[in-house]
Structure formats: C-alpha cells, structure tokens
C-alpha cells in the first residue's frame, strides 16, 4: 500500500492528507496574481482640457419685515402699510435671485398678523421665509 513500509499495517489505508501539492498550487496562483495585478490597474493617459470657473457668489438679498407690539409694519426698518407690504412682497418675489424674507415680530403681536404676512409671501411664491427670534433663557 501507499506510504507504508510496515508489512503489518498493509491492510489499513492511510488517513493523512498530503497538503504539499495544495500549498504549491496556492503559491503559484499567488505569484500569478502579484504579477498580473499591476497590469490591470494601468490607465490610458489622456490630455484633458483645462477649464476655469468662478463660483457664483451672488448672495440673495435679505428683506426684513418687522411688526411692533402695536401692529405697525416695517419693511427693512421703514414704516409701511399693509397694501404697500403686499406690493413689495410681489415685487421681491420677481427678483433674481429671490430674496430671503425674515419676519420679526414683537412678543405681543397677534398671530393673525404673522400668519397674514406668511400667506402673502406664499401667494407671491417666495421660497425662503424665516421667523427671527431671540434665544431665551434655559430654565
């Protein structure tokens, strides 16, 4: 039988696996992959055109609509009435880039007044409307 010089154990088969051929094959595959890997990563050299661009630094204007405790409206710190406010909002909505509308209201202002201004901005299709507040105390 294979692998045995002892004649007493001749009837018994060999139970050990010979891993030497497996290691040889794995080493050959490793060498093949090491040699071929750099060939697969080569790229085609292309002379790309150069382009220069400038960043668009046009910041949209910020418009502030303020409402004091008495309900008086202010357009960028200038007193304004409700009809003129609606016209100014319509005009601002047509500007490019469209301005950002900041609504500042006194603590005692009725919510209905703020809601009307936001509804006018929505009808005019102003995309950015923000409510300006002051940070409060942590209690």
C-alpha positions, 0 to 999 in steps of 0.5 A: 500500500501507499506510504507504508513500509510496515508489512503489518499495517498493509491492510489499513489505508492511510488517513493523512492528507498530503497538503504539499501539492495544495500549498504549491498550487496556492503559491503559484496562483499567488505569484500569478496574481502579484504579477498580473495585478499591476497590469490591470490597474494601468490607465490610458493617459489622456490630455484633458482640457483645462477649464476655469470657473468662478463660483457664483457668489451672488448672495440673495438679498435679505428683506426684513419685515418687522411688526411692533407690539402695536401692529405697525409694519416695517419693511427693512426698518421703514414704516409701511402699510399693509397694501404697500407690504403686499406690493413689495412682497410681489415685487421681491418675489420677481427678483433674481435671485429671490430674496430671503424674507425674515419676519420679526415680530414683537412678543405681543403681536397677534398671530393673525398678523404673522400668519397674514404676512406668511400667506402673502409671501406664499401667494407671491411664491417666495421660497425662503421665509424665516421667523427671527427670534431671540434665544431665551433663557434655559430654565 
